[in-house]
Amino acid sequence: MGLGRGQHAQLPDPAREGEGVPRRPRGPGGARGRQAARARPAHPRRGRGLAGPPRVGAARPRGPRPAGRRGRAPRPARARAPVRRPLSVTTGPGPSSGTGQLRRANTAVVLQSLRRRGPASRAELAQRTGLAKATVGAIVADLEEAGAVVEEAPAQPARGRPSRPVALRPGAHLGLGLELNVDYVSAVVVDLAGAVLASESRAAGEDRVEVLLALAAELRATHPGPLLGATVAVPALVRDDDRTVAWAPNLPLHGDGLVAHLAAALGCEVRVVNDANCAAYAEAHHGAARGVDHALYLTGTVGIGAGIVVGGQLVQGAAGFAGEVGHMPVGDPTAPCGCGRRGCWEASIGLHAVLEAVGMPELDTPVTTAEAVAARAADDPAARATVERVGRDLGLGLAILSGVLDPAVVVLGGYFVPLGDLVLEPARRVLDARLASEVQVRPELRLGTLGLRAAALGAAEQSLARVLAGEADLADLGDLGDLAVRG
Ligand SMILES: [Zn+2]
């Protein structure tokens, strides 16, 4: 599935972060930017939109699909779709004025440089970022005050005065990533430097929300630093308010009840994001697709969804729902799907479809279940034949997606990982047979390296995104009272 709204999903690309177009303060905003940096947007929860730098196409009206059951209700024409709140609108002076934006954007450039390239003196930071030394000095002072950076021991240069490198303070500001899935939940804590401080998955059933909250509470108990936010990844289409679940065929989720419940329990801002996009983002920045310009990620759980990453950024589609591939008509046309139709791709290659075909029970998580299936397939020709059939159907859908997207790498996550070559080999054969021309290069099929934590890790990164994209002030976000969503 695709998730993401263009707005929030435009996270900085760690492979490219920092060192973008230098943003030199102009006019009086430069030296006085420190005060502006502390100013908060007129409406805190709109800060991301108001403060964000202009993006091509960002203000395009987005038309969420109807919330009706099983997605079968007639879809409104795009023109009737609600227009997302205006972006990048700055009228007149005030906390969301251009100076504040510029300040946040420059702060983000410094944070990204420290994150990607490590500690540096103020002079080095100025050199790296193209910002004026005075601007860097003011930003670093603010970040020190917020507890986000520390000065390391001075390095003695061959000549001149010793410089004091500035570094991101480990564990100082945290992003909490959660995943709510059909049969398991996960939680990940990352810090602003991208270090994974905690990561855990747990089996869950109908009590999944409470299991998830208990897991989150455990991780918070051991990592109590200030939260910049929490993001929960769900196998669902989520509206572009980042809180309303529009369609979740495999979970009893609808509306904004989940985000309200989690926000009340966690005491911080909570956003809801599609799981495949979270996992794709994590694999592109921390895992198997790192450094790949055109990558496609495929989830492998009960549902099948995709995340498309181009140049380190998620491809969203017009309504933010790009990647909703699980219900493409591929595979056994008679297989019943959780969406109510027959013949969907995930009805042939989703975890439940595989288990039904091999006659095995579901275990704690998709990964442990698939490990058992792989072990069975090693000895049981019937089970092996079933898994090969899954691989062929996987390849069939990938052939379609490759024809559309031409990815260099396809990363297969979730339950596909333990099955490995059992599914990859038949998928490769089908892909080779289906690519229309010999000049087309078959995408490289890779297994995800982040395991079940991929979606939660991507969600955790999303929780940091506003600060790293220069769309929110770190000090404001760290002040939980202001941005907590009160359900
Ligand atoms: Zn379906």
Residues whose N, C-alpha, C, O or C-beta is under 5 A from the ligand:
A	BS01	ZN	G326 H327 C337 G338 C339 R341 C344
